[in-house]
């Protein structure tokens, strides 16, 4: 019997993805293997700047699994996680979703910032990577790692390398040194061969760690 369910369209990849995967496959045997293994999924964007930053804040310094759990509880409590719903939430509601006192404050401040600066995401989109990172880290609760997640998952910039990300470091150790730690200068040497597609290499290394694609 034919199914009545419509097949969901595959998410669109960034326009540079085919060029990047071909280049990485041609110069790095690990990348070639990972790209072939995970050819059915790509870096996707949720399309909302506040959502990406809020989710990255919620996921700071905890595992992907724990971050997913917190976010699901937050969506249950608020319905839609947006500037208006976060601004209208009580600290108790935010804490009840599993956020720390500090992260709850950061989300409320981020919501207030977006409500006071409508159209800010369009201005951010026009900035180069480092200029945007400098602007984002001025906001409470946003450090370089969170800013890099924004560049990767919201803007899908092609050459971002979040060198302090623990999951990324774990994946590099596993795939490039049999699970043993690697000196920082060696990690940077490895990442240099991925330029100007370090976002793509990073995404595939994350993909190799988790059963589902990472998404902020």
KEMIPA-991212 format. One record per residue: residue in one letter; x, y, z of N, C-alpha, C in turn. Coordinates in steps of 0.05 Angstrom, whole numbers, plus 32768, in hexadecimal, padded with zeros to 4 digits. Layout:
! residues N
AXYZXYZXYZ...
! end
This chain:
! residues 216
X80117FE88000800080008000801280198000X800B802C7FEF801B80457FEE801680568007X802B80628011802880748028801B808E801FX800A809980317FFE80B3802C801080CA8036X802580C38044803780D7804F804980E28039X804B80FC8038805D8109802480798107802EX808B8101801C80A78100802280B1811D8027X80BE8121803E80C8813B804580E181428034X80E2815B802980F98162801981128164802AX8128815C801E8142815E802C8149817B8030X815581828047815C819E804B817181A78037X816F81C0802F818281CB801B819D81CF8028X81B281C8801A81CC81CD802581D581E9801EX81E981F4802C81F4820E802581FF820C8008X81FE82227FF9820782217FDD822382187FD9X8234821C7FED825082147FEA825581F77FF1X824181E87FFB824581CD8005825281B97FF1X824881B77FD9825481A47FC6827281AB7FC0X827881C47FBD829481CC7FB882A581C57FD0X829B81CB7FE882AA81C6800182AF81A88005X829A81988002829E817B800782B0816F7FF2X82AF81787FDA82C2816E7FC582DF81757FCCX82E3818E7FD582FE81977FDC830981887FF4X82F8818580098301817780218306815A801CX82F6814D800C82FA813180058314812C7FF6X831B81407FE68333813D7FD6834D81427FE5X834B814E7FFD83648155800B836781488026X8352813A80308352812F804B83438114804BX835280FF8051834580E48050832F80E08065X833380ED807D831E80EB8091830580F98088X83088111807D82F18120807282E38110805CX82F38104804B82E780F4803582D580DE803FX82DF80D0805482CF80BA806082B680C4806DX82B880DA807D82A180E5808B828C80F08078X829580FE80648283810A8050827380F48042X828180DE803B827380C8802E826080BA8041X826780B8805A825680AA806E823D80BA8074X823F80D48075822880E5807C821E80F68065X821E80EA804D821680F9803581F881008035X81E880F4804781CB80F8804781C2810F8058X81D5811E806581CD8134807681E0814B8073X81D68164807881E6817C807481E1818F808BX81F181A4808C81EE81BA809F81D481C98097X81C281CA80AA81A981D980A581A681F180B8X8194820280B1818F821B80C08172821D80C7X816D822480E18151822780EA8145824180E0X8155825480D8814B826C80CC8144828280E0X814B827F80F981448293810D815C8299811EX816582B2811E817D82BA812C817A82B7814AX816482C08155816082BE8172816082A0817BX81528290816C815182738173816D82678174X817E826C816081988261816081A9826A8177X81A98284817E81B8828E819481AD828381AFX8193828281B28187827881CA818E825B81CEX818D824C81B98193822F81BC81B0822B81C2X81C2823B81B681DE823881BB81E4824081D9X81D7825481E381DB825B81FF81D182448211X81BA8239820B81B08223821B81C2820B821AX81D18207820481E281F0820181FF81F4820AX8205820C821582218211821E822A81FE8233X824181F2822F824F81E28244823F81C9824DX822D81BF823C821F81A68242821F81958228X8219817C822B8219816A8214820281718201X8204816781E881EF816B81D481D5815F81DEX81D7814781EA81BF813981F481B28149820BX81C28154821D81B78164823381AA817E8228X81B7818A821581AD81A382098192819E81FBX8190818781ED8176818181E08160817D81F5X81678171820B8153816D822181498187822CX815C81998231815581B4823C814481C38228X814B81C1820F813C81D081FB812081C681F8X811C81AC81F8810181A181F680F081AA820EX80FB81AA822680EC81B4823D80E681D1823AX80F881E0822F80F381FD822B80DD82028217X80DD81F2820180C781F481EE80AC81EC81FAX80AC81D8820B809481CF8218808981E5822AX809B81F3823880938208824B808A8221823DX8097822882268091824282198081823F81FFX807F822781F48073822481DA8087822981C4X8089824281BD809E824B81A980B3825B81B8X80CC825481B480E2826281C080E9827A81AFX80DF829181B780E382AA81A780E782C181BBX80F082D881B180F482EF81C480DC82F581D6X80C482F581CA80AC82FC81DA80A782E781EFX80A882CD81E880A282B981FC80B782B78212X80D082BB820B80E582BA821F80E382D38232X80DE82EA822680DB8303823680C383008249X80AE82F28241809782EF8252809882D88266X80AD82C8826480B082B1827680BB82BA8291X80B482AC82A680C082B182C080DB82A182C2X80EB82AA82D48104829C82DA80FE828082E2X80E9827C82F180E2826182FA80DC824F82E2X80CE825982CE80C8824982B680E1824182A8X80F3825482A5810C824F8297811E823B82A7X811F823F82C1812E822C82D18122821182D1X8107821082CF80F981F682CF810081E682B6X810981F382A1811081E58289812C81DA828AX813A81E082A0815581D682A3816B81EA829FX81648203829A8178821882978183822182B3X819C822782B381A8823282CC819D824E82D0X81A1825982E88199827482ED81A6828782DAX81BF828382D481CE829482C281C4829382A6X81C0827A829C81B682778281819A8282827EX818982808292816F828C8291817182AA828EX818382B6829D818782D3829A819182DA827FX81A482CB827481AF82D0825A819882D08244X818782BC8246817182BA8232815E82D18234X815882D9824D814682F082508152830A8245X816C830D8249817A8325823F817C83248220X8180830C82168181830981F98166831081ECX8151830781F98136830D81F08130832B81F0X8139833882058135835582078145836381F2X815D835A81EC816E836681D78160836481BCX8156834C81B581498349819B813083598199X8121835C81AE8109836C81AD810F838A81AAX8126839281B4812E83AE81B2813D83B58199X814683A0818B815683A48173814C8393815CX8134839981548127838A813E8137838F8124X813C837B8115814B837D80FD8169837A8101X817283748119818E8371811F819A835A8110X818B8344810B8196832D80FD819E833380E1X8190834580D48197834D80B881B1835C80B8X81B5836D80CC81CF837C80CE81E6836980D4X81E1835680E581F6834380EC81FE833380D3X81EB832D80C281F1831C80AA8205832A8098X820683448098821883538086823483548091X8239834C80AA8254834F80B58265833780AFX827F833B80AB8292832480A98294831580C3X829F82FD80C2829F82EB80D982AA82F880F3X82C2830180F282CE830B810B82C183248116X82B88335810482A9834D810C828F8346811AX82818332811082688329811C826E831B8137X8282830B8138828982FF8152828E83148167X829D8329816082A3833E81738289834C817DX8276834F816B825D835C8172824C83498184X824B8330817D823A831D818C8244831A81A8X825F831881AC8269831381C78265832B81DAX825C834181D08255835781E2823C835181F2X822C833F81E88213833881F682198324820CX820C83288223820F8316823A820782F98232X821882E7823A821282CB8235821C82C0821AX822782D2820A823282C981F0825082CD81F0X825E82B681EF827B82B681EB828282AE81CFX829B82AA81CA82A382A481AF8296828A81A4X8294827581B58288825C81AC826C826081A3X825C826E81B38240827381AC823E82838192X824F8297818F825082A7817682578296815EX82698283816282718271814C825A825F8145X824A82568159823382458152821F82558141X821D826F8147820B8280813882148282811BX822E828681178239828880FC8236826E80EDX8239825880FB8237823D80ED821A823780E7X8208823880FC81ED822D80F981D8824080EFX81DC825A80F481C9826D80EA81D2827980CFX81EA828380CE81F4828F80B68201827B80A3X8208826480AD8215824F809D822E825A808EX823E8269809D8257827380918269825B808CX8279825B807782878243806E82A1823C807DX82AE8250808B82C9824B809582CB825180B2X82BA824780C382BA824B80E082C6823280EDX82D9823680FF82E58220810D82E48225812CX82D08219813A82CD821E815782E1820D8166X82FA82168168830F82058172830D81FE8190X82FB820C819E82F7820581BB82E081F281BFX82D381E981AA82BC81D781AD82C581BB81B5X82BA81B181CB82C4819881D682BC818081C4X82A5818181B8829D816C81A682AF816B818DX82B58182818282C78183816B82E381788172X82ED81808189830881778192830781588196X82F2814E81A182EF813181A582F08123818AX82E1812E817782E08121815C82FB8122814EX8309813881518324813A8145833781268152X83368124816C83478110817A834180F48170X832780EE816D831F80D38165832780CD8149X832480DF8136832780D9811A834480DF8110X835280F0811F836D80F78115838480ED8127X837D80E2813E839380D98150838A80C18161X837980B081568370809881648365809D8180X835880B38183834B80BA819D835D80C781B1X837680CB81AA838980D781BD838980F681B9X838E810581CE838F812281CC83A4812B81B7X839F814281AB83B1814E819883B8816A81A1X83D08172819E83D9818D81A583C981A28195X83C581B981A183B581CE819583C081D6817AX83DB81D8817883E781E1815F83E281CC8149X83E181B3815183DC819E813D83BF819E8133X83AD81A48146839081A7813E838D81BE812AX839B81D48130839A81EB811D83A681E48102X83BB81D4810383C781CB80E983B481BA80D9X83A681A880E78392819780DA837C81A880CEX837281BC80DE835C81CD80D5836481DF80BDX837E81E580BC838681F780A6838281EA808BX838481CF8089838081C28070836281C28067X835181C98079833481CB8073832C81E68068X833C81FA806B833582158062832F82148044X831C8224803A830A8236804882EF8229804FX82F0820F805682D78200805B82D781F48077X82E18202808A82E481F680A582C981F180B2X82B4820180AB829981FB80B5829081DF80ADX829581D98094828C81BF8089829B81A88097X82B581AB809982C5819680A782BB819380C4X82B681A980D282AD81A880ED8292819A80EFX828081A080DC8265819480DD8267817680DAX8278816C80C8827A814F80C48287814180DCX8299814F80E982A581438102829081428118X82808156811B826A8155812E8256813F8126X8251813D810C823D812981038246810D810AX82618108810A826C80EE8110826880E7812EX826380FB813F826180F6815C824480EF8164X823080FB8156821580F98160820380EB814CX81EF80DC815681DD80CE814481CC80E08132X81C880F8813B81B8810C812C81CA81248127X81C58132811081D5814A810A81D2815F8120X81E8816C812781E78182813A81D88199812DX81C781A7813C81B881BD813281B281D18148X81B881EA814381B181FF8156819D8213814A
! end
